[in-house]
Amino acid sequence: MAKMGLPVKKSEASKKPVPVKIVNDDAPKVDKSYEEREKRYRAEDALRDIERAEKHKKDRNLMKDVKALAKEKIKTMNKIC
């Protein structure tokens, strides 16, 4: 047995588009202190990446595994390309 839904009254509103006034079309302005903090954060993040890379380079066993994995990836890419 199918369920009966509630009766829905059709909208009596007009189908005309409603005019909208655009007050400010410019991108939001960012204050200088935010930009400075963002720049510093990106520099700190990059420095951490470089420090991690240097630690990885010094780990001989890890680099052997990395090179083996890179060779596998190269073989796979050669099959695809």
C-alpha positions, 0 to 999 in steps of 0.5 A: 500500500502506497503512503499518501503524501501531504497535499502540496499547494502550488506556489502563486509567486511570479516566475520573474527574476528578482533584481539583486544589487551587487554592493561590492564586487571586489575580492576581500581585502587582506590586511598586511599583518595577515600577509606577513604571517602567511609568508613566515608560515610558508617559509617555516614550512619550507625549512622543515621540508628541507631539514627532513630531506637532509635527514633522509639523505643521510640515512643510507638504508632509507635511501637504498629503499627509496632508490629501489622504489624509484626504479620500480616506478620508472619501470611502471611509467615506461610500460605506460608511456 
